[in-house]
Amino acid sequence: MKIWSTVSGHLAESSGARFPEEVSRLAVVSLSDCVRALLRDETPGFCFNQGLFGVFQNMLCSDSCGAETQEHIVTILCSFIQERPNQIGSGWKMLFGSIKAIRIGNIKGILR
């Protein structure tokens, strides 16, 4: 967990709009793969999974995340909910915070 803040920070920065879409997509997929590998059942009172999902909330709360990257993150979060709902544990707080941080304005622009 000590290295997670460094790795996740680097990948979150790489998912920003200033990088090409392919790099952003690869960064988000890499984050998803890391979270999937590290996600475990938690002992009550621990918040390891909260730290894992916090990076997605930070990415969606920042304005550097493009519309396609945002959509990709939401798809990944939905897959976690469908595939591993019993393992998310303390990560639910960050997961719902991520959903709350979705910018609807970008979605309206895509629909037009």
Secondary structure, 3 states (H helix, E strand, C coil): CCCHHHHHHHHHHHCCCCCCHHHHHHHHHHHHHHHHHHCCCCCCCCCHHHHHHHHHHHHHHCCCCCHHHHHHHHHHHHHHHHHCCCCCCCHHHHHHHHHHCCCHHHHHHHHC
